[in-house]
Amino acid sequence: MLATLVREPFNKPGWVYEEKYDGYRILAYKEGSRVRLFSRNAIDRTDRFSDVAAAMSKLRPSTLLLDGEVSVFDREGVSRFQLLQNLGAGKSIFAVFDCLYRDGKDLRSRPLSERRAALEKSVTRNKVIVPSTRLAADGLAAYRLAIERKFEGLVAKDSASRYLEGRSTSWLKVKVHQEDEFVIGGFTAPSGSRSHFGALLLGAYDRGKLRFVGKVGTGFNSASLAALFKSFRLLVRKQSAFVDPPRDRDVTFLAPKLVAQISYQEWTTDKKLRQPVFLGLRDDKSAQEVRMPEFTA
């Protein structure tokens, strides 16, 4: 179940407001002592997040299917996607926000309030698996708290809603910090002391066409520059995948396969990113999933 982005915070009776985490969405399945963790595009993450799998195996229910986000938190207790690129920077935590199946019962048709109760009965608070953080009961107060704590945003959910596959207006997200995924469609040549490449060309799909949304040249170190450049070798192509490619002279175009996580200040009036910063690559989302933002009032 995926949340729909809205422009402004709001308050509605019967809705709850949760911290929006900045990590990998995970479905965790337990049957007896056997556990499997899967990303939203069915990549097996069990080995990568072995600490989460081990903690999951110790939970009391014999069968369990949990939905949540694996994140790494900074010293202020805020989840940061960039820290997931190197788990040595902090231990991963599975923040669980839904329980879909428990002890032989399929709970997806039950209201969120009932699923949350099943979640809290199943997950005893520990250092690895925790229930998602509920913010203030008032949506506007929850938004102010998200700003104060410097969260990525918040997710508002209808307590009476069922769990439905796909994008839903029963779950709504409000962003505090601008961060999204974008397709890498090429790179510019390096200059000065920079090695490998200068900046990445970013894009997003709009009605099936990849549109150029700007360049990102910050957020890299020597190791990430080298690793990214190595991953580009098999993707080089003569023709641009963008329908509106930039006019830079020294550009190398790439097949639109890689997806980058980017933070940015805002969108400009001509639909370009202002002050983008590279945070890392994502392999849990395909390039075709990256769309130009659509907002609901």
Secondary structure, DSSP 8 states (H G I E B T S, - for coil): -EEEEBSS----TTEEEEEE--SEEEEEEEETTEEEEEETT--B-TTTTHHHHHHHHTSS-SEEEEEEEEE-B-TTS-B-HHHHT-GGGS--EEEEEEEEEETTEE-TTS-HHHHHHHHHHH----SSEEE--B--SSHHHHHHHHHHHT-SEEEEEETT----SSEEEEEEEEESS-EEEEEEEEEE---TT--S-S-EEEEEEETTEEEEEEEE--S--HHHHHHHHHHHGGGEESS-SBSS----SSEEEE-TT-EEEEE-SEE-TTS-EES-EEEEEESSS-GGG-B----B-
